[in-house]
Structures are given as structure tokens and as C-alpha cells.
Amino acid sequence: MVLAMLGSLGFGRVNIPFATVLKILCSTIFPLDQDWSATAYSVVMDVRLPRILAGVLVGAALSISGASFQGVFQNPLVSPHILGVAAGAGFGAGLAILLFDNLLIIHLVSFLFGLASVGMTYALSRVYKTTPILMLVLSGIVVGSLFSALTSFLKYIADPMNKMPAIVFWLLGSLNHVSSKDLLITAPIFIACISALLMVRWQINLLAMGEEDARSLGVNTETLKTLIIISATIATASAVCISGIIGWIGIMIPHIGRLIVGPDHKYLLPISMLIGAAYLVTVDTIARTALVTEIPIGILTAIVGAPVFAFLLKKTQKTG
């Protein structure tokens, strides 16, 4: 992950030597003789560093959320977007783009609608007084479909010359507009949610065995599931609100982690978090340097994720 970050800091439209990147970073802590240009400093500290840190946080959040959801739902094909958070956040962002022209408001409205969509999912799944996994997943599909339809309606009524392209580009996912202010607001949320998931990672092993077995070992399964779902959902909503909808990371990276450390969530969650962070930083570097214009990250993650995930499924089937 560190190598991916350092490489991304130096690589781009303006290539900066690795040694210069290290000197610029160290100059923020130690007094050093300045032998680099003001342009190089601005590119590293003001342009690339916030974007790379956002990539680390978003990649880590989506990966650890995906691994947590897969453990709770006892299904390795579950993604962090299963409860409708991506569709809700996407609608919120589209609505804010249509009505306002302020990036902070867009992020805030996106985050709130992401949480609202999961609240609707949870409320709908409680029709039987409990929260069975199947009802929760089906409710997420219903709510996600509703918000996807509403987003399509926004694109239909939006100005085709200005607003609609902005909505479409945001939905495809990008770290292009992330600023230091965004990081100051969202970083504490990311850290709190990821820390909560890491603290209960060994208990996810018990949930993966089955709720009855977990209860027999003294685990309050409803409280534990609620904590995990809320933490993973808020982390995912925070990721979507600053980067748009980036798919495949939360479903693919945990499978790579299982090939390395096995199914034990005590080790799976940390390794998934690190791999996801390094992966998204690498993909973002490719997205902003491969062509003259920036490629939306969601397109690259889908192009890479689909064949890699198919390969992982085939390899897992052979191993089983």
C-alpha cells in the first residue's frame, strides 16, 4: 500500500522523481533545504496527496465492509451495496447536482440519502418482527431498485448539456474532486467505522458459523449484526459520497484476501483493508494517466473486476 501511494505521488502528467517525492513529504516534518520547484510541491501536496489519501480510505472502507457483509450474510457474493446504500447515495448526489452547484452540499446530501436508503431497507425487513438475512437482502434490492429508478428520472429531466453529464460522470465514480476539506470531514467517520469492524472481527467468525451456534456461545447476535451493518453501511455511504459509485472492490478484494490468509475474519478484515486501499490507489493512478482525459474509476474497476472475480470463483471451486 505504501509503495502504491509513493508511486502514485510521483507518477502522472507531471512526473516527479521518487527521491523528490520523499524529500517533499519529509519537509513537512523536518526542516530540509528546498531543492525542488514550487510546482512539484504543489502537485504532490495540494493535488495528488488528498486524492491518494481519499483512495486509501475509500478502498479500505469498501473492502472491509464487503468482507464484513459477506461474513454476516454468510454469502461470499455479497457486496457493500447490497442494502441499497449506493443507489440511495447516487440519487442524493444526482438531486443535489440538479438543485445546487456546491460540492460540499452534494457530498452531504449523498451521504444522508445513503443512510436513509439503508434505514428504509431495515424498516421494510422488520415486517416479521425480526431481521432475517433473506428479508434484509430482498428489502435492499427493493429499495435499491426504487432509488435507481428515481435517479433515472433525474437524468431524464436534467439539462442534457450541463446537469445530466455531471450526474452521469459522478455515478461512474471518480476521486477527481476530492479536497483536503472533504478528507477532514470524512476521515474521522472512516476511521471510526473501520475501527469498530476491526474490534469485532473475531465475532464475525461466530456469525459465519450460524446464528444458533453464535447464540449458544453467548453472543448477542442481533446487537452484533446491527453494529456491523451500521458500521459497514456508514463507511460505504461515506465512500460513495466522496467518490461516487465504485463497484467490484467490496466483492472481489475479500476473495483475494481469503486466498492469502484463509476465511478467518480475524486476519481477513485487515488484509482486505490493505489490499483494497492499494488496489484503488493503483487503479486511480491508471485512471488519471492512461488517456488524455480522465477515465472514471468505476469503468476500470468493472473491466478489471469481472474477469478477476470469474478467475477467483473458478480457482475457489477447484480448491473446494
Disulfide bonds with the S-S distance in Angstrom:
none
